[in-house]
Amino acid sequence: METLILTPHDLWLQITLNRPEAKNALNTATLAALAAALQAATADANIRAVLLHGAEGNFAAGADITEIEGKTSAQAATDPRKVHWAAIRAFPKPLIAAVDGFALGGGLELALMADLMILGDSARLGLPETNLGLIPGAGGTQRLLALAGRARASRMILSGEIIDADTAHAWGIAAYRATGAALPDAIALAEKIALRAPLALQAAKAALVAGDESPRAFPLERAGFEALMDTADKAEGIAAFRAKRKPQFKGQ
């Protein structure tokens, strides 16, 4: 099964994350395919915007735990996922995320890279990495902080709280709150955005991203994520997740 489904439309591209058996969890192959698809869309003058959503009721329920479980700090430092995340963030055209179901961990980090996020009734958002003895490692701390503010970002990241669509929209995490599923409204938005001046859209996006993202904080987040890979608490957190029990963290 293809991890992505690419559906071209007039002046815009629809990308579907297609690992429904894993709630569209973002393994390395999926991230690589997404980065490649966006790089191709960058070079295609007939694509002015991209709509990203998940198959069968979920956006993306985090990273693939199997890939993280045995990874060391040294391996995390040279992880090809960093290159894929950077390529996704560098996409210069408008990126719209239609979020239904779970957008957790890396899934929410991906949605936060979108320029416009639309939430459906079933959307559930969270950065629960501290439950696994980890922290977000793809910009989630900083992008959530910029949108929701320190108090709310701390609430979600430090407690691992998962919030619903109404809360996320009220907190400013998403630009739009759909009635029902997110995808129909997202399609209408993509069609509208794609009719606007493409060079102006790209210039506006570049200015917005440059004004919103500190170049210092993102490396600090990533360094913390990588350092935690070697901890006993990370091993305990993942073991507890697999066993569906509460973890017993020891600060080691």
N, C-alpha and C positions, 0 to 999 in steps of 0.2 A: 504493500500500500504506500502511495506517495504521502510524504509528511506534509506537503503543501498542495493545495489546489489553486491554480492561477486561472482567473476568469476575466478576460479582457472585455472592457466596455468602451463606449465611445468617449475617448479622451481620459479614461481612468481605468485603474486595474483593481480587481478584487482578489485578495489573497486570503485563503482559508487555511488556518492551522488544522491539520487533519490527523490527529492521533486520539480519536475519541475514546478508545479503550483505556487511555491514560489521562483522560480529561485534558488532552492536548498539552501535557507537560512538555517543557522545552528541553529536550535532549540536545546534544551537540549537533547531531545531524540536522535537526529541525532548524536550529539557529543558523547553521551554515547555509541551508537552503534558503532561508528567509533573507539573509545578508546578500546572497547571490541574486535573488529575485529583485531586491531593491536596487542593487547595483545595475542590473539590466534595465530596470525602470528609469533609473537616472539618465541613462544614455538614450532612451527612447523618447523622442520629441512628441510622440502621439500620446504619451502618458503624462498627464498634468497633476494627478493626485492618485493616492493609493488608499484603499479601504482594507483594513485588517480585521478579521474576526475568527472565531473558533467554530469547529464543527460540532454539531449535535448537543447544543445547549450549554457549552462552557467555553470561555475565552482561553485560559491556560492556567492550570492548577499547579503553578510552580515549576521548578527545575526537576530533572530526573534524579531522584534520590540515589538510585543505583550508581550513577556516575560520580556522585559526591562522596558516597560512603567511605571508599578507601583512598580518597585523594589526600595527598600531603600538602603542606604549605609550599614546598618547592614545586610540586606539580601544578598547584593552583597559580603560581607565579608565571608559568609558561603555558597556561591553558589556552588552547585556540579559541575558546569561547570569548575571551577578551577581545580578540580581533573581530569576531562576528558581531559582538555588541557594539563595538566602535563603528563598524560599517553600517549597522542599522541606524545608529544615532546620527551618522553623517548624511543620511538620505536628505537631499536638499528640497524635495517637493513636499507639499502638504500630505501628512499621514493621519488618517482617521481611524480610530479604534472603536469598534462596536462591541461592547462588553455585555454579554449575557452569562449567567452562571458564575463560576469561580474565576477570579483573576487574583491569584495568590503568589507571593514570592516573586520569582522571576517573571511570572505571567503579569503581575501588576507592574513590575518594572518595565516590561515591554509596553504595556498600555500607557504608562507615564511618559514614554518617549514619543507618543503620538502628539500631534499638535491639537487635535480635537478628539475628545473622548465622549462617547454616547453610552449611557447606561440603560439597560432594560430592567424590567421588574425583578428579574431573578438574579441580578448582579450582586456578587458578594466580593468585597475587596479586602485584601490584607497583606501585610508583610510579616508573617509569623516566624521568620528565621530564628529568632531567639529561642523558640521552642525546640530547635534542633542544635542549640549551642553555637549558632552562627549569626551573622548579620547580613542584610542585603549587600550584594557585591556588584551590582550593575547600575548604580546611580539612584537606587530607590530611596535612600535616606534623604538625599539632597533634593530630588524632584518632589517628593511628598512634602518635605519641609517648605519648599517654595510655594506650593499650592495650598496646603492646609494650615500652615503656621506651625510654630514649634510645639505648642501644647498638644495639638491634635496629632502631629507626626510622632511625638514622643509617646502619646497614648497608644497609638497603633503599633509602633515598632517595639517599645519596651514591654508592653503587655501581650503582644501578639493578637490583639483584638481584630476580628473580622467584622466589617461594617456593611450595612445594606445600601442599596442604591439611593434611597432618599437621603440618608446621612452623608454619603459621599458627594452627592450633588450639592447639598446644603453647605458642605465644608469647602466647596470650590475645587474639588479634585477633578470633576468632570464638567465639561461645558454644557452638556445637554442631558436631560432625563426624558427618555422615551416613555410612552404609554404602551405597555406590552413589551414585545421584543425590541432590541436595539437595532437590529439589522435593517428593517425597512426605513427608519428615519436616517440611518447612516448612508444608505444608498441614495436617498434624496439629497442629502448634504453633499455627497461626493459628486453627484451630477451637477449641483449648483456651483461648487468650488471649481470644478474642471472647466467651467465656462469663463472663469475670470482670467485676467492677464497672467500668463505663466511666469514671466520674468519678474513681475511685481510680487507674485506669491512667493517666489523663492527668495527675493530680497527681503520681504517682510519676515519670512520664517528665520532667515539668517540673523536678522536684527533682534528678533524676539529671543532666540536661543542664546545669542551672545550676551544679551542683557540679563538673562535669568540664571546662567550657570557659572558659578565661580570655578576657575581653573584649579584652585588649591584643594577644595573639599572632596572632590571625586577620587583623587589618588589616595587620600586618607581613608576613605571608606573601603576602597579596594584592598589596601594594605591590611586593614583590620580583618576583612573577610579572609584573606589568604592566611594570616597568622593563626586564625582560629581553626584551620584545617587539622592541625596537629594535636588539638586538645582532647583530653579524655571526655570532657563535657560534650563535644561534638559527637564522639562515638556513642555516648550514652543517649544523647538526644535522638539520633537516628535509630538506635536500637529500640528505644521506647516508642518511637513513631511506628516502627514496623510491628511491634508487639501490642500496639494500641493501649499503652499504659502511660502513667505520668512519669516523666523522667526524674531521676535523682541526681541533680547537679552538685558537684563538689568544688567547683572553681579550680579545676586542674586541666 
